[in-house]
Amino acid sequence: MSADTTAPIRAPEPPAQPPDQRRTAHRLRASLRRAGPALGLYAASRLTGLVCMAVWAGWVGKHPRTLLGYSWDSVWYVDIVRHGYNSGLPPDPAKHGVPFSDMAFFPLFPMLMRTLTTVLPITAVTAGLLVAWVASGVAAWGIHAIGERLHGRRVATVLVVLWGLLPHAIVQSMAYTEPLLTALAAWSLYAVLTRRWVWAGALALLAGASRPNGIAVAAAVCCCAAAELWRGRGRAQGSWRVWAGAALSPLGWLGYLAWVGYRRGSWRGYFAVQDEWGSRFDFGANALRFVRYLLIGKASFTYFVALVILGVSLLLLALLAVDRPPLSLLVYTLVLVAITLGGSNYFASKPRFLLPAFPLLLPMALAMARARPRAAVLTGGALAGLSLVYGTYLLTVARAPL
């Protein structure tokens, strides 16, 4: 027997990762370890909310999975996964026979759902819930990363917990697109803060493909890119990354609008779809009329809570601006608030539209992090009680569209 045949056979070693990839992987693992306690508190708050809602839903004869994964907008996403962009509601007589089109719903969320149903033996409803739950966790991690970079781990932890205890936080556990947008927005904004412009643009592109108000992420990336180029005029090194990030950021949003326009045979096809749903940007005229109606007439409790949340959001926006946050966070939040307040109809849904506006919570997180432990615990307990009770009410009792 020759020496060649008696030599031990060794498996080839895997190729070594480039130094940049190893450093990135190490930073992500370290960031996840630091965010662990905050993510644990966030998961506990959301799990408690789900248990409360499930117990009450069973008491009133409703199925928790249906409430979370197949109600209101979730029905449309499931139908898109099953049938593509072809379904629609019957015409509305109040709108002179105009039908509701599923093209009002952006494609990234149903695409992810469809991918899961293709590779796993699960239904579209389960896929929607899985995407939303994973996205909520990734969003909480991204919110922690931003809070830690700006103000340290204590403030970051409080910021994550506050986001998980919002009155409408139950939506973070539903098959809705707000968790996905928040995750993409948080990490895109973090990429801007750390000067990773291509990553910022790519994530903004995906955010724009997830929801109509995802354009707020592209607005933040483009404004910060313009400021970066202005400050660095005369220094060309690395500027191509800034240009690339800015160019990528709006493509998801613009691409979907172009596709709907092509399908509708009109450049304003998507805006026509929104008109059919009664949703348009009227600079807040409809919202002001509805507030007047709330003050002099009778309306559902949900609408009054929405009015209070919007008022608090405006106050938090003013406090955020006074604190002079990074330009990316300020632009992103301003655009989200403007789109929410300036849009017509769906008043009860406006607090949900603001769920991705997590920078609004920064002033409150700073105050709670500096407060005495007893005051912080009492405040957190009150917010937790409100979130659990109101979230259960929204899904099991309220009749207003969520």
Secondary structure as UniProt FT lines:
FT   HELIX           3..6
FT   HELIX           19..59
FT   TURN            60..61
FT   HELIX           64..69
FT   HELIX           73..83
FT   TURN            85..86
FT   STRAND          88..92
FT   HELIX           93..95
FT   TURN            96..97
FT   STRAND          98..101
FT   HELIX           102..104
FT   HELIX           108..119
FT   HELIX           124..151
FT   HELIX           153..164
FT   TURN            167..168
FT   HELIX           169..173
FT   HELIX           178..193
FT   TURN            194..195
FT   HELIX           197..208
FT   TURN            209..210
FT   HELIX           212..214
FT   HELIX           215..231
FT   TURN            232..234
FT   TURN            237..238
FT   HELIX           239..248
FT   TURN            249..250
FT   HELIX           251..264
FT   TURN            267..268
FT   HELIX           269..276
FT   TURN            277..278
FT   TURN            283..284
FT   HELIX           285..296
FT   HELIX           301..322
FT   HELIX           327..342
FT   HELIX           347..349
FT   HELIX           350..353
FT   TURN            354..356
FT   HELIX           358..361
FT   HELIX           362..370
FT   HELIX           373..396
//
